[in-house]
Amino acid sequence: MSAIILSVKELTVSFDGFKAVDGLSLVVERNELRCVIGPNGAGKTTLLDMVCGKTKPTQGVITFKDLELTRMSEYKITRAGVGRKFQNPSVYEDLTVLENLEISYPKQRGVVGSLFFRRTAELRLRIDEVADQVYLRDYLDNKAGLLSHGQKQWLEIGMLLMQDPELLLLDEPVAGMSPREREQTAELLKRIAPGRCLMVIEHDMAFVKMIAHKVTVLHQGRLLAEGSMEEIQKDERVIDVYLGH
Amino acid sequence: MGNRLGILGIVTLAILLLAILPNVLDPFRLNLVSKYLVFAVVGVGIVLLWGYGGILSLGQGIFFGLGGYLMAMFLKLEASAPELPDFMVWSSTETLPWWWEPYHSLTFTLISIVVLPSALAFVLSYAVFRKRVSGVYFAIITLALALTMTVLLVGQQGYTGGANGITDFKTLAGMSIISDDGKRVLYFVQVLMLFAVMGMAIAIVKSRVGKILIAIRDREDRVRFSGYDTALFKAFAFTVGALFASIGGALYSMQVGLITPTLVGAVASIELVIYVAVGGRMSIIGAVYGALLVGWAKSMISENFPTMWLFFIGGLFIVITMFLPSGLAGLFARLGNKSADGAQRSSGGKEGAR
């Protein structure tokens, strides 16, 4: 089996003539923790939106393993093994942490299956295990709406882990977190990366340095540079448009 | 709503409906209670659809009307056999239309009351939800459909009885439904159906579907990205709502002895939503009490001040939305929580987010 999990070729999307992403190509491999950086409006979030099916590209091909994603609906892309975390933590505030994780369990997702769904011991074990990983073991019975901002971010990552996806798309996972929470999140991401493939959008360069295997820099919808953190930091063009200010 | 409070509410309701009311009310008043309970059945469906799924339908009258008319066809045929129904004769329809024929059979009638409105609701709503139409736009579509349905019923006088609807029933499978004894039997049938519908709704709400509906209401996008076909779940909720409305409509025809286009239209549909808003849109048991209370108020006010009813219901709706967004159930939950201090408020998270 090939090590390439995600491959994007000549991807373009235009909104009323404005090209948010313009002829972008990139490849992400298994076990890789890839960070995507770039100034505001560089097309980072739009790129993730297209991979997970939220936005349909105007042109280009997105391949996940050997599946062509561009024409698939969101829930089918998710079922194929792509998990998406949004920029603003989106959790179900009226449900408990436990219920949030349970809903994300990737079995019996039809209406009939859901009517007769029972919480098995095995599922309970899995929920505890994920809750441990995302530092929420003591909060299982709390309403998600009462969690702190950082905890909501973790819960959403936990919800993705319940789905056991091969590709995780994380949009600013440490936004609004304290320095200590950032460190914990970095540990968490490093721990879950093996066997999967993570794409992380982040503005916090210290955080990127902590986790990134490889960094992709976008600028005005195009690929500006790609390489290890050191290479990127030395790159003149990157310093010009992004790191310099 | 706390669990204990819910159980207390159900037990009280059972005692009230099975032991107290049948013994203290005269047959006329008891029949009125049957009528209120018809709306309670519809209301339970609206709780599921609107309270849990966040889907506001202003067209539940369509399905209420379908159930009511289907039942009325059977009752009318039985009442006028072996001749043609009177309204057909008056509109010079000379032979029974082919699609009336199967309604000589009670079994067929009952099956069609369950199947037809549900099938229509599912096909229609799945198509709309797949197109990502929701919120106010969906409510407007259902409202327009309710209006269309009224126009259709009024226009086809020879087949539907026109503006007068279908009236003058006598028996149901041989049992008189206009005598006091018959009405008493129907009252208990009504209570039984109400508890059956409530049981179904509670089972759905307690299952994973109930949680997914809440999740869809709050963050539909997130649910899609958890791998669910959200349109299917919303269509399911809409279908169950339609089924309950249809059952309610069929019971109405039996209890009241008539069905007319006014019960199908926009105003009737909106009144149904108000019943639920008063009881509390997140509470199945609340919707039942809401229907009982508003129904009783409607009878009292219409008897004493015939012109005031619409003003009253309008005012009530404004007061409820402004001061009691979770209806009577919310009020009771709040009072209950004051004594059981520190208990989590049912809507705490939601209010925090606003």
Interface residues (C-beta under 8 A of the other chain):
Chain A: C52 K54 S73 E74 Y75 T78 R79 G83 R84 F86 S90 V91 Y92 E93 D94 L95 E99 E102 I103 S104 P106 Q108 R109 G110 V111 S114 L115 F116 F117 K143 A144 G145 L146 M159 Q163
Chain B: I204 S207 R208 V209 K211 I212 I214 A215 D218 R219 D221 R222 V223 R224 F225 S226 G227 Y228 D229 T230 L232 F233 F236 Q344 S347 G348 G349 K350 G352 A353
